[in-house]
Amino acid sequence: MLQSIVIKNLALIGDAELHFGEGLNVLSGETGAGKSIIVDAIMLLLGAKYDKSLLRFGEARGFVEGVFDVTPSAEETLAEMGLDAESEVIVTRRFFDNGKNEIRVNGRVVTASMLRRLTERLVDIYGQHEYISVANIAEQGRLFDYYVRHNIGDMLKKIEEKVAVLQNIDKQLSQIGTSDDRERLIDILKFQIEEIENANVKEGEEDELTAKRKVIASAEKINSALSAAINKLSEDEINAVGLADEAGVLLGSISHIGEQYGALSDRIRSASAELSDIADSIRDELDKDFDEADLDKIEERLDVLKRIRKKYGDFERMTEFYKESNERLYNLVNSDKLFTKFSAEKEAVLDEIYELSVALSNTRRKLAKGFEKEIEKHLGELGMGSVRFEIEFAPLPTRENCENSVTTKGMDKLEYYFSPNRGQPLQPMTKIISGGEMSRFMLALKVVNGEKDEMPTMIFDEIDVGISGNTGRAVAQKLQQIAKNHQVLCVTHLAQIAAMASKQFFIEKDVVNEQTFTHVTELDRDGMIKEIARLSGVGVSSQAESAAAELKKWCDDYKQSLIS
């Protein structure tokens, strides 16, 4: 769950720190006080894009920081991103007046996409843009599949595996191509293979020839140095070998006086022998003939090697290209036989995918009835007793025409249909549903899926749009049902929802030294009752507070009934 959030210089907030608890956490306050700023801060922690207009006017920098409990799925994501999994996930988002921002998770810098990938395992947020997402037909299918996931998971996995096989076969068939394409590719591949074979490149050959070219190009300088060296060692009138021999004789003449002189004489004689051997090696080097013709041959060979490397890459990549080209040439030359083989394999895989997709569709259609009834039940409890809700499935394609309908999710095309009033026909939900109806629909959907949902924290922003009275109390009950197994954060204007809170935060705005600030206060029970009274809209009085206290007690009793 989201343990806490610290906010510095975000919009009208100078400094704020909120510590959330389990169950239902409510944010309330007067319109324009800045409740949405708290949601903006949380969105930044979840990876939303930073806009410098969010920075408090006149400030150069700010930050938000959130502390989350770690979940098993979050641990897996942290490991995949190369981050250490600790008992807490600390997300820090620093932002600046130049529009730049920095994101850290447990002290390590990450990208916004990495942050979103992690926090989607920790928080689910429902606001106006999430309602809009249900207008996407694919999203409607995803939400229904989540409801039935334990019944269809194995089938989906098998379909995904078969689709991967189908994609590989299609890749093989595309490489075969048409008859004209094949002939052209065969000519190209034969030329490339022959060019690599004729080049006969050896590993490390280019480096070896480059070094040899350097030696030949410096032949005059090398010979001069070798000649001077051999003269100094053994051929000048006074040379190193002769001097060493003389020194050895001199020390040998006094070896009878002390053993150390004999040892030194032996060492000098060994050195003299080594110098003589070095001199012979230098003579061998001098005897080598540096032919200018060899240099021309090396240059020609290096030109060949460079041309091959430019076309096919280094030795390793060229070797891999050569291998792949031979395999592809074989496939093209034998294309008719392979085309028949791959086409038969494709039809067999399509048979399997179609069979699995039909079974998947039958399961979905059967389970859809339960989903529809649950949604209608919860909508009825939310004051929409006349609603009819159905999932409309398009007819499946025939086996002969199924190829273009293949997906990893099967071949179903479904859409939510909705009728808010008795006697009205069912129509596509997104075309006729109002904002208030959508709020309640999303809440019903979340209650239905929430019992199976492993998401630790859920945030509802403006879930109470367009509702009041008894419906508001029903919404509060639904939120509490979700809060029984999840941490829930809810921004609200409704007294009924506020009364259900386990923790409540009051957001207010005031002016200090001609500057406007938003402040957040965690309310005690007395403060909660006063705020419930204010939200009731009947003014602050002893009677209003008495009614608020009664509503709070009713909510406490309702929460207790869910436990017992």
Residue, then its C-alpha position, 0 to 999 in steps of 0.5 A: m500500500l501507499q504508506s506516505i507522500v511528501i510534497k514540496n512546491l507543487a502548484l499551491i502546496g508549499d509543504a505537505e506530508l500525508h500518512f495513509g492507512e489501510g482501508l478507506n482514506v478520504l480527501s475532502g475540502e472546499t471546491g478549488a482548495g487543491k484536492s486535485i493537487i494531491v492526485d497530481a502528486i500521486m500521478l507523478l509518483l506513478g510515472a505521469k509526465y511532468d509539466k513545469s506549470l506544476l511547479r509552485f510559482g516563484e520556486a526553482r525546484g520541488f519534489v514529491e516522494g512516496v513510500f510503498d509497501v513491496t508486493p511479490s509482483a513488484e519484487e519481480t519487476l524490481a529484479e527485472m529492472g536490476l534494482d534491489a528489492e527491499s521491504e519498501v519502495i521509495v519513489t522520489r520525483r524531483f522537478f525544476d523550473n526548466g522543465k526537467n525532472e529526475i526520478r529515483v527508485n530506492g535511490r537509483v535513477v530510473t526512466a518514467s517508463m520504468l517507473r510506470r512499469l513498477t507502479e502499475r503493480l502497486v496502484d490502480i487509479y480511476g479518474q475521468h481519463e480512466y472512464i474514457s479508456v472504457a470507450n476502447i473496445a479492446e479495453q472492454g475485452r481486457l476488463f472482462d478477461y480479468y474477471v474470467r482470467h482463472n477460467i481462461g488462463d490455460m487456453l490463452k497460454k496455449i493460443e499465445e504459443k500457437v500464434a508464435v508458431l504461426q508467426n514463425i511459419d509466416k516468416q519462413l513463407s515470406q522469405i520464400g516469396t514469389s517466383d520472380d522474387r526468388e530468382r532475383l534473391i537466388d542470384i544475389l545470394k549466390f554472388q554474395i556467397e561466392e564473393i565471401e568464398n573467393a575472398n577466403v578471409k582468415e581470422g585476424e588476417e587484416d591485423e597481421l597484414t597491417a603489422k607486416r605492412k608497417v614493417i616493410a614501409s619502415a625497412e630502411k629505418i629498421n636496417s639502419a638500426l639493426s646494422a648499428a646494433i650489430n656493430k655495437l655488439s660484435e663488429d666494431e673494434i670495441n664491442a660489447v661481446g669483446l668487452a664482456d669477454e675481457a671482463g670475464v677473464l679479469l674476474g676469473s683471474i681473481s676467483h681463487i681469492g674469493e668465490q664471489y669473484g668466480a660467480l661474477s665471472d660466470r655471470i659475465r660469461s653467460a651474459s657474453a654468450e647471450l649477447s653473442d646469441i642476440a647478435d646472431s638473431i640481429r644478423d638473421e633479421l638483416d638477412k631478410d629481404f624487404d621486397e617492394a613487390d611484397l608491399d604491393k601485394i599486401e596493399e592489394r590484399l588489405d583492399v580486398l579485406k576492407r571491401i569485404r568487411k565494409k559489406y559484411g562486417d567483421f570476421e564473426r559477422m561475415t561468418e554468420f552472414y555466410k552461414e545464414s545466406n547458405e541456409r536461405l539459398y537452400n530454402l529458396v532453391n528448394s522453395d516449392k518443396l518448402f512452400t508445400k511443407f510450410s503451407a501444410e504446417k500453417e494449416a495445421v496450426l490454424d486448425e489448432i488455433y481455431e479450435l482453441s479460440v472456439a473453446l475460449s469463446n464458448t467459455r467467455r460467452k458462458l461466463a459473461k452471464g455471471f459477469e452481467k448479473e453481478i454488474e447489474k446487481h451492483l448498479g441496482e444497489l447504486g440506484m440504477g435498478s432499471v439498468r440492463f447490461e450485456i456483453e455482445f459477442a460478434p459471430l466468430p469467423t469460419r475456419e476458412n476465413c479465420e486467418n485475419s482474425v487470429t490474435t493472442k487473445g483468441m478471435d472474439k470481438l466483444e462490446y459492452y451494451f447498456s440500457p439505463n431505463r426499462g423499455q429502452p433498447l440495449q445500445p453500445m454503452t459508450k454512446i449513451i452512458s452519462g458521466g454519473e452513470m459511468s462513475r457508478f458503472m466503474l465502481a460496480l466493475k471495480v467491486v466485481n473485479g476487486e474481489k479477485d484483484e491483487m492490486p494493493t492500492m486503488i485510487f478513485d478521483e471524482i467517483d461521486v460525479g452526478i450522485s447524491g442522497n441514498t445513491g451516495r450512501a450506496v457508493a460509500q458502501k461499495l467503496q468500503q467493500i473494496a477497502k475491506n481487502h485493499q487500500v482505497l484513496c478517494v477524493t470526494h464531495l459527498a458526506q456519505i463517502a467521507a463518513m465511511a473513511s478510516k482516515q480523512f484529510f481536509i484540504e483548505k486554501d488560505v493566504v499568507n503574506e499575499q501568497t496563496f497556500t494549500h494546506v492538508t490536515e489529518l482529521d481526528r474523529d471530531g474533525m471528521i464529524k465537523e467535515i461530514a456536517r459541512l459536506s452535508g450542505v445544511g450548515v454547521s450547527s449542533q443539529a448538523e453535527s449530531a446528524a453527522a455523528e449519527l451517519k458516522k456511527w452508521c458507517d462504523d456499524y456497516k464496516q463492522s458488519l463486513i468483518s463479522 
